[in-house]
Amino acid sequence: MASSILPDLQERGLIADMANREELERLLAPGAAPVTLYVGFDPTADSLHLGHLIGLLILRRFQQAGHRPIAVAGGATGMIGDPSGKSAERNLLSPEILEANIAGIQGQLRRLLDFDSKTNPALRLNNADWVRPVGILNFLRDIGKHFSVNALLAKDSVKSRLGSESGISFTEFSYSLLQAFDFLHLYEKHGCLLQAGGADQWGNITAGIDLIRRKHEKVACGLTTPLLTKTDGTKFGKTEGGAVWLSPEKTGVYRFYQFLIQVEDAQVIQLLKFFTFLPMEDIIALEAQHLAAPERRDAHRKLALELTRLVHGETATADAIRASEILFGGSLEGITEAQFDEVIAEVPNSTQPRSLLGQPGATLIELLVATKLSPSKGQARKDIEAGGVYLNNVRAADTKLIVGPEQLLFGKFVLLRKGKRNYALIRFEG
């Protein structure tokens, strides 16, 4: 028997809407048999990003409650492109790129879902396996005949594009039918009765529910989660440099951790509810601490710790925390060059010739001026005398100090700091 999960999802604010609510509540009632559900992911890149995590964690929550999750990679639908939430036509990807992208996300799925459980193992499927063998005439006859064009035109994802300058191609117009076919296939082959997805997937989900009803007179269900945006309305998980990826090769663990540390105060409690498995009483306690002393950032640190650990594991998270301490004046002792490289990516940097080391041009005063940490030599001297200058995060009190090779980190770097958070990195080359 599976445990009831709806109350927890509702308390966390994770339910935007439910299709066939009464049936879903019956299926997920305490003591009911386990349910098979699925969430689909179109592999438009070789990594998932933070925007995918709510859906992935929905699968994880259901699995932990005793249900059976299916993660569907859209090797077929990814070739079409989902128009939901898009204002223009997507670029079409080749089968080879899609296959490479699917291979790239396998490890991320395995970290978050248990595919080896003896009771309710997760499944990882590719919809290309059942879509490709179906010919166009068979698809139109067996699937297309069950859809009214009027109903498809009424879907928000289609209506918004019809009214736009770019319009919508027949390719993307047909996406809803393909996703409905997925749901039908998963029902027939795996007994899947529930599809979950973001709120922008409502039309696609209900298309599948209607298809199952028409083909089998069976009531299937849908569950959508809220679309997560920042307070300014932009997508959560986006930075100036693009998406925040789950792959450490695309977004380093330190940057992933720092992104979470720096989320908006107004959003951090919601993110704790959505992205962590902390008991609600713990989140309520963190909310009280946050409201009483937001400057301590206890809720932010807990969010960053829990989510980085979930996505990247204990060791990588510990490294990210260790690296983050450097920018708060922590000791550099024992830090690896890889950790240091992630930190310095956030710090203004410049290059000086190695021949300068040990020479008059490498005095601490000269370097403070060269890096613009101090506006003049006179001010640099005052900054040092006031105890506000640090060399490699150690206070430097000698106004006559000349930086030599012995001060280099990893044989090439010097890290300067003035005050609490004004950093500059010098790389000595040549």
N, C-alpha and C positions, 0 to 999 in steps of 0.2 A: 504493500500500500504506500502511496505517496502522501506527503504532508501537504497541507493547504498552503498555497503561496500567494493567493490574491490579496489577503489582508496586508502582507508585508509590502507587496508592490504598490498597493494603494497608499499606504502610510509614507512610502518613499516618494510618492508623486510620479511613479513610473508608468502610470496608465493614462494615456490620452483618450482612448476610446476602445470599446469592445464590440465586435460584430457577433450577433447571436449571443448576447450577454447571458440570458438565462441558461442556455445550454452550456456555455463556458463555465458558469458558476457551478452547474451540476457536475461537469467533468472534473472540476478542480476542487470539489467539496472535500472536507476532511474524511479520510478513509477511503476515498474513491481510488479506482485503479489508475496506474500511471498513464500519462498521456504522452503521445509522440508529437513534437512540435518542430517547426523549422524556421530558420532565418536565412535569407539569401544575401550574398555579398558578390557584387559584380567586380571582378578583379581588374580594375582599371589601372592598377600600378602593382609593382612587385612587393608591396607591403600594405597592410591595413593602416589606418590612422585613427586618431582619437574619435573621429566622428563615427567609426564603426563600433566603438567599444560598448555603447549602450546595448546594441543588439547582441553582441557577443556575450555580454554579461547577463543578459536576459536568459540566454541558453544555459549559462553556468548556474544561474539561480534555479532554474527549473531542474537541472540535473542534480543539484544538491538537495532539492526537495523530492527526488526520487523519480522524476520524469525522464523521458528519453529525448535528447536534443539531436537535431540534424543541422549541420552547417552546410549550406549549398553554395558552392562556388559557381558563378555564372559563366561557365565557359561558352555557353550558347547565348544567353541574354546579354552577356558582356560584348558580344559582337554587334548588338543592335544599339544599346544605350538606352537607359531609362530616362524618359523625358521629365519625370517627376522632379519638381524644384529647379528645373533648368530653363533658362530663357533662350537658349540657342542649341542647335544640333551639336551632338557630341562628335568628336573625331572617332572614326571607326578603327578598331584595332584588328590586327591580323590574328589568325589562329595561333601562330607561333608565339607572338607576344603574349597572348592570353594564357597559353600553357606555361610560359616562363613566369608570368605573374602569379598564377595559381601555385606553382612550385614554391615561389617566394614566400607565400603566406602560410604554408603548411605548419611550420614551426610555431608561428604565432597562435594558430588554432590549437595546437597540441599543448601549448603552455596554459591555455585558459580552459580547455575542455578535457575530460577524461575519456579517452578512446579505448581504455583497457579495463574499464570497470566490469566486474563479473555480473552485476545486476542490471545496470542501465547504461551501457557504453554509448558514447556519442558516435554519430556517423558523420563522415566527411564525404560529400558527394559532389559530382560535377554534372550540371544539367546538360552539358553537351553529350553525355553518354546516352540520354534518352531522346534528345531533340534531334540530333544529327541523323539517326536512322529513319526518321519520319519524312516522307516525301511531301512536297508542297501540296499536291492534290489531296493526299490523305489528311494533312493538317487542316486544310480548308474545309473538307467534308466532315471530319470527325470533331474538330474543335471550333472552327470558324462559324459553323452553322448555328452554334448555341449563343452567339453574341449579336446583339442589336447594335447597328451603327449609331443609332440615336443615343443609346445608353453610353457607348464609348465616347461620343462627342460631348456628353454631359459631364464627364470626369474632369475634375479640376486641372489635372496635369495636361489634359488635351485642350480644354477651354482657354487656359492662360496662353498657350502657344498659338492657338488659332487667332487670338487677338493681337499677337505680336507681329512685328515687321517681318521676322524670319519665318513665321509659320511653323508647320511641323511636317516632316516627311512621312510617307507611308511606312517607312522603316521603323521610325520611333512610334508611330501610331499603333503599330502591331505589337509593341512591347508587352502591353497588358495581357494579350492573348497568350504569349509565351510564358509569362509568369503564372497565369492561371493554369496552363498546361503542367507546369512544375508541381503545383499544389495537387492537381488531379493525379499525376504520376505518383507522388509521394503518398497520397491516400491509398491508391490501389496497391502499391508495392510494400509500403511500410506502415499502413494504418494511421498515417499522420492526419490529425484532425484539427490542428491549430497552426496558424502562421502568425508570426510576430514581425514587426518592423516599425520604422519611424512613422510619424503621423502623415508624412507625404506619401506613404505607401498604401493608404486606405483604399484608394480606387483599385490598385492592383490586387490587394488582398481580397476585397469583396468580389472581384471578377473570378478569382479561383473558387471562392465559396459558392458563387452562383453556378459555376461549371460543375462542381461536385454534386450539387443539388439536382441539376438537370440530368446528369449522366447516371447518378446512383440513388437519387432521392434520399441523400444523407445530409444531415446538418453538420457542416464544418464551422469552425470559429476563427475569429481574428482578434488580435490584440495589438494596438499601436502605442508607441511610447512618444512622449513629447519631443519636439525638435529642439535641440539645445542651442541657444544663441547667447551671445554676450549681451550686456545691458544696452549696448548701442544698436542691437539688431543684427550684427554680423555673426557669422558662424563661429561657434566655439571650436577650438582646436586649430584655428588658423593664426598664423603670425605674418609679419611682413615678409618673411622668407618662405611662406607657403604653409602646407599642412604640418602638423606635429605627428610624425610617423611612429609606429610601434617598432619598426626595425631600427636597431642601434646604429646601423650603417647609414641610415638616412637622417635620423635625428638622434644624436648622441644621448646616452643615458643622463648625463649631467644637464643637458639642455632640456630634456624631457622633465626632469625633476624641477628645474628652475621655472619652467613654464607653469607648473602646478603651484609652486611656491608663490608665484606672482599673479595668480588669478584674482579677479575683482573681489573685494570684500563682500559685496552684495550677493555674490554667487557661490561662495565657498561652501556654505552649508548644503545648498542644493546639490553641489557636486559630490559632497561626502555621501549623500543619500543615493545618488545615481551610480557612483563609481566604486564604492567600497562595500564591504560585507560586514562593516561594524554594526553591532546591535543598535537599534534606534535609540535606546536609552543612552548609549555612549555619545551618539551624535547630538542628542538633546543637551547633554552636559557640555560638549564642545561648543555648541551654539551659545550657551550661557556664558562660557569663558570668553568667546569671541565678542559678544555684545559688551561684556564688562571691560575687556582690555584688548581691543582689536590690534593694537600696536605690537602685541606679543606674537601674533600670527600663529597661535597654537593650532587653530583649525587648518590653516594652510600647510603647516609642517606635517600634520597628520594625514591630510589628503595626499601630499606629495609622497610621503613614506609608504602609505598603503597601496597607492596605484602604481608607483614605480616598482615596488616589490612584487606586485601581482603580474606586471607585464615583463619585468626584466630579471626578477629573482633577487635573492638576499645579497649576494656578493656584489653585483653591479649597483644595487641600491646603496650599500654601505660605501662603495667607491664614490658615488655621486654625492652623498652627504659629506664625505671627507673632502671632496673637491670644493663643495659649496662653502665649507668652513673657511677656505683660503680667502675668499672675498669678504669675509667678516673678520679678517686678521688672524686666522688660525695658523698654527705652526706648519711649515712646509716639510718638517721632518717625516721621512718615510713615504712621501708622496711619489707615485710613479710618474714617468714622463707622459704616459697616456692620459692619466688624470690631469696632469698639469696642462697638457695640450687642450683639453676641453675647457679648462678655466680661462686660459689666455685668449681663447676665441672671443670672449666677452670683454676683453680689455684693450684699450687703445694701445697700439704698438708702433715701434719704429725700429730702424736698423742703423747700427754704427759699425765702423770697421774694427776688426779684432785688434789691429795694431794700436788702437787708441787705449787699450787696457794698460793700466799702470802709468799712464802719461798724464800731464797736467790737464789735458782736455777731458779726462775721465774722472775729474773730481765729482763728488756727490752734488755739489752746487751746480756745476756745469750741466750735469745730467738732468737735474730738476728743471733747469731752464730749457734745455733742449727738448724735454718731453712736455713742456708747458704746464707742469704741475705747479711751478712757481713763475711769476711773470718777470722776475729780475733776479740777479745774483744777490742783491741786498735782501730781497724778500726771502729768497731761498735760505740765506744764512739765518734770518729770523725764524723761519719755519723749523729749521733744525734745532736751533737753540731753545725753541718753545717745546720741543719734544714731540712734534707732530709729523716727523718724517720717518719712514720705515724702509729698510733695504731688505728685500726677501722676507718681509713681514716681521723683521726684528728692528726695534727702534734704533735709529742711528743718531748719535749725539755729537759726533766729531765733525765740525765744520770743515776740517782739512782732509777728510777721508778721500783717498783716491781708490776708485774701484779697479781691482785687478782680477786676474784669472781665477784666483781662489774664491771670489765671490759669485762666480757663474753657477747657475743652476743647469744641470745636465750639459755642462760644458759650453753653453751658448746664451743663456738668458740671465737678465737681471730684472727683478720685479720691484718697482718703486711704488710707494703709497704715501699720500699726504692726507692726514686726517683719517676719518673712518672708512670712506669708500672711494676716494679718488686714486685710481690706479693708473700705472703706465708700465708697459713692458718694453724692454730694449733687447733686441737680438743682435749679438755681436757675430759678424761674419767676415770671412776672408782670411 
